[in-house]
Amino acid sequence: MASRALGSYGYVSRESQKKVLGAAEKIGYQSDYIAKGLKTQQTYTIGLIISDITNSWFTPVVRAIEDVAEQNGYNLILCNSDENPRKEIKYLEVLYGKRIDGLIIAVTGRNPPYLKRLVRSGLPVVLLDRKIKGLPATEVSIDNEYGAYEAVNHLIKLGHQRIGIINGLSRTTVGEDRFRGYKKALEDNDLPLDPSLIKYGDFRME
């Protein structure tokens, strides 16, 4: 009867339910995910690690992930690695210790062995925007190579020939793919690759 009163299912008289809820309040009982998790072996929690919380690209992405998680009864733990491999490892260990049901991560690109161990342990992993070669995980990303290729082609069609690139971190697949698209567009249009026109940043606006 108590479980029906606390869970609000099955028939329980209003008077009985009031007594049970009153007693539960006195002992500090809270209906949460713990009991449900013990039964299903799930925590209903998803870990999300992004590489730079100040990067506005992540704002709508994080919002959408949180919305979908909430709609499906999951909580979200958000961590910011700040492009720091040590912080990334720390958060990976913390999240794994909390028995998350899944991980979404925009990787720094420096910890493939650790992520491979997590995948082998059975933890569902989704790579966000950035890839890790050889990691059997789901990837959600855009075609950075094609985007860079089309951008350079557009400038060439406008009559420009000295076209530079300010790329992101070269250690990430995003940086690699963008440079590959940039280089291919120059080659396809018989334009030289000028090292003085190639600069690297860290994906921040400034």
Secondary structure in CASP SS format (residue, H / E / C, confidence):
PFRMAT SS
TARGET T0000
AUTHOR 0000-0000-0000
METHOD secondary structure of the structure
MODEL  1
M C 1.00
A H 1.00
S H 1.00
R H 1.00
A H 1.00
L H 1.00
G H 1.00
S C 1.00
Y C 1.00
G C 1.00
Y C 1.00
V C 1.00
S C 1.00
R H 1.00
E H 1.00
S H 1.00
Q H 1.00
K H 1.00
K H 1.00
V H 1.00
L H 1.00
G H 1.00
A H 1.00
A H 1.00
E H 1.00
K H 1.00
I C 1.00
G C 1.00
Y C 1.00
Q C 1.00
S C 1.00
D C 1.00
Y H 1.00
I H 1.00
A H 1.00
K H 1.00
G H 1.00
L H 1.00
K H 1.00
T H 1.00
Q C 1.00
Q C 1.00
T C 1.00
Y C 1.00
T E 1.00
I E 1.00
G E 1.00
L E 1.00
I E 1.00
I E 1.00
S C 1.00
D C 1.00
I C 1.00
T C 1.00
N C 1.00
S C 1.00
W C 1.00
F H 1.00
T H 1.00
P H 1.00
V H 1.00
V H 1.00
R H 1.00
A H 1.00
I H 1.00
E H 1.00
D H 1.00
V H 1.00
A H 1.00
E H 1.00
Q H 1.00
N C 1.00
G C 1.00
Y C 1.00
N E 1.00
L E 1.00
I E 1.00
L E 1.00
C E 1.00
N E 1.00
S C 1.00
D C 1.00
E C 1.00
N C 1.00
P H 1.00
R H 1.00
K H 1.00
E H 1.00
I H 1.00
K H 1.00
Y H 1.00
L H 1.00
E H 1.00
V H 1.00
L H 1.00
Y H 1.00
G H 1.00
K C 1.00
R C 1.00
I C 1.00
D C 1.00
G E 1.00
L E 1.00
I E 1.00
I E 1.00
A C 1.00
V C 1.00
T C 1.00
G C 1.00
R C 1.00
N C 1.00
P H 1.00
P H 1.00
Y H 1.00
L H 1.00
K H 1.00
R H 1.00
L H 1.00
V H 1.00
R H 1.00
S C 1.00
G C 1.00
L C 1.00
P C 1.00
V E 1.00
V E 1.00
L E 1.00
L E 1.00
D C 1.00
R C 1.00
K C 1.00
I C 1.00
K C 1.00
G C 1.00
L C 1.00
P C 1.00
A C 1.00
T E 1.00
E E 1.00
V E 1.00
S C 1.00
I C 1.00
D C 1.00
N H 1.00
E H 1.00
Y H 1.00
G H 1.00
A H 1.00
Y H 1.00
E H 1.00
A H 1.00
V H 1.00
N H 1.00
H H 1.00
L H 1.00
I H 1.00
K H 1.00
L C 1.00
G C 1.00
H C 1.00
Q C 1.00
R C 1.00
I C 1.00
G C 1.00
I E 1.00
I E 1.00
N E 1.00
G C 1.00
L C 1.00
S C 1.00
R C 1.00
T C 1.00
T H 1.00
V H 1.00
G H 1.00
E H 1.00
D H 1.00
R H 1.00
F H 1.00
R H 1.00
G H 1.00
Y H 1.00
K H 1.00
K H 1.00
A H 1.00
L H 1.00
E H 1.00
D H 1.00
N C 1.00
D C 1.00
L C 1.00
P C 1.00
L C 1.00
D C 1.00
P H 1.00
S H 1.00
L H 1.00
I E 1.00
K E 1.00
Y E 1.00
G C 1.00
D C 1.00
F C 1.00
R C 1.00
M C 1.00
E C 1.00
END
